[in-house]
Amino acid sequence: MDKVEGRTITVTSQGAQGPGTTVKVLVTDSTQFQKSVASSLDEIKPGVRVTVVGPTAADGTITAESISIAGQSRQ
């Protein structure tokens, strides 16, 4: 995060926009904020939403560098 001005956050992207691209993010009244805390494999149960980051092997297996746990999925 580079700066906050009112309801706009300016960040330098490392994602789909390309590394080093400046992106403005608008925060609205319905924007949800979450704070990450340390966790472990024990916290992951069926039905829990996760985001996995890591390299993908030829067989499709991902070696997790990080896993974000987002709570129960909506069904």
MARROFI-655423 format. One record per residue (C-alpha): x, y, z. Coordinates in steps of 0.2 Angstrom, whole numbers, plus 5000, padded with zeros to 4 digits. Layout:
<recs>
XYZ
...
</recs>
This chain:
<recs>
500050005000
500750174995
499550295002
497750335008
496850485002
495050495009
494250345002
495550294989
497050184993
498450184980
499450024979
500849964967
500249804959
501149644958
499649554950
498749544934
498949724930
500849694929
502249724942
502549904947
500849964940
500050094951
498250054955
496950154964
495650064975
494050144980
493350104997
491450104999
490250095013
490049905009
491949865008
492349725020
494049725029
494849575036
496449555046
497549395044
498149305059
499349155060
498548985058
498948805054
498448655044
497248605059
496148755055
495748685037
494148585037
492948535023
491848675018
493148815023
493648925008
495548945005
496649034994
498348944989
499849034982
501348934976
502048854960
501148724950
501948564945
501748474929
500448364936
499448504943
499948494961
500248664970
501648674982
500948794995
502048944999
500549025008
498748975012
497449105017
495949045026
494349145023
492949045033
491548945028
490948945010
489248995006
488148864999
</recs>
